[in-house]
């Protein structure tokens, strides 16, 4: 067991070198990102303004995450420090629809009202620019994943949802 705090601890990820585990916890009263040594030890808070779904950069320098509440793609140094919104990286609509790859961070942006599609964008590490790479007809259910060669995008989508109304006769 790595954590023993009563607050929820969830969505863990390893650092690129495997020495650290980053995770979200509500132990301070709001969802923040923490890091803990992979072999155990004390958890240290690395965000102060809310964070969710941490993803470690391949170079080990940054943690990318959707800012809690807004879903705006943000980054913080892996050891903690100044939290910065990635310019032009609009809100990740479900807080999970992002994936880190060797050349950048892929994320699903907000619904395009005109086309009624969900743009998949990439924040490129090389030049700091954002490019649209695909469009989805439905919002991914949770996470997205990019293959190691960055040729494939994987996601789960909900195609059917049925809700029925029920009536109980002679209910007392």
N, C-alpha and C positions, 0 to 999 in steps of 0.2 A: 504494500500500500504506500503510495507516494504522498497523498494528502490526508490530513486528518481534521480539517476544519469543517464545521457543520454547514457552512454555506455551500451551495452547489458549485461543483467544479466540473467543467465540461469542455467539449471540442478541443482536445489536445492535439499538438503536433510537435514533431521533433525538429531541432535545429539541423542544419545541413550536415554538421559534423557528428550529430548524435549525442552531443554532450548535454544538451538542454532540452527540456520539454516546456513548451508554451501552452497555456490554457486560459480559459475564461472562468472567472469566479466572481460571485456576488458577495464575497466575504467582507468587503469594505462598505457594503450598502448599495453598491451599483455594480453592473457588469464591467469588469476591468480585465486586462490581460496581465497574467503573471508568468514568471518563469521559475523553474525549479531544476536543480541538477538531475540528470537522468538516473543517477545512482542514489538519489534521495538527498534530502536536506531541506533547508528553509526556502519557502516560496517568497519571491520578491515581486512586488507590483511594478509593471513597466509602463502602464498607461494611467492617466489621471482623469481623462475626459470621456471615458467609456470606450469599450472595444468588444468586438465579437470575432469569431472564427479566425484565429491567427494562422498565418501562413509564413513560414520562414523563407527568406530569399536564398537562392543557391549559394551565394557568396558568404552567407552567414552574417551580413551586416544589418539587415532590416527585417522587421516583422510587418507584413501587410495585413490589413484587416478592414472590415467595414465599421465605421464609427457607429457606436450604439445610438439608436434612435433615427439617425439620418441615413445610414447605410452608405455614406460617402466613403469611397476607397481612400484609406489613409495609411500612413507608415510611421513607424517609430524605430529608433535604433534598437538593435537586438538586446542591448544591455539596459534599455530605458533611456528616456530623455525627451526631447521636444517631439511632440506629435504633430504631423503635418498631413494635411489633405493633399491627395494627388490631384494636381490641377486638371480640370476637365473630366474627372472620373465621377460621374453622377452616381446617385444612390444605387446600391446593390439591393434589388427589391425584396428579397427574402432573407437577406443577411448571410446566406450560405453559398450563393451562386458565384463562386470565384475559385480559381485554381492557379497555383504558381508553377511556372515552367522555367527552363533554362534561360529563355530570352525575355521573359516578362510575366506579368500577371494578367490572366484572362478573367473577365468578369461580365456578368449580365447587367446591362444598364436598365434604366427605367423604360416602361412601355412607351413606344412611339405611337402617339395618339392618332396620327394620320394613317399609318399602315396597319395599326393594331398588332405589331410584332415587337418582340423583345430583342434589342441589339446585343450581340456578344462583342465585347471590345477587348483590346489588348493594350495594356500599359507596357511600352517597350523600355527595357532597362537601358539599351544602348543610347537612345536619344531622349528619353523622357516623354515621348509623344504617345498619344492614344490613337489607335486605328480601329475602325470597325472591321471585324473579320467574318461575321455571320449574322443571320437573323433567325430567330426561333418563333414559331407560331404560338407556342405556349410557354409559359413561365416554367423553368425547371422546378421540380418538386423540392429538392434540397440542393446538394452540391452539384458542381460540374467537375469534370476531370479532363485533363489534356494529356494525350499520350506523350511518352518521353521524346519522340521525334517531332512532336507538335503537328502531326498530320491529321490527328483525330480528336474530336470533341465528344465526350460521353456525358449523358445526363438522363435523369429519369423524369418523365412527364406524366401527369395524370390525365388520362383521356376520358374517363367517365366517372362521374360522381352522382349517385342517386340518393336522394333524401326523401323519405315518405313521411306523411303526417299520419298519425294513428289516433284513434278515438277509443276510449274505454267506456263501454256502456255500464250504467248503474254504478259508477264510481262513487265511493263514499269516503 
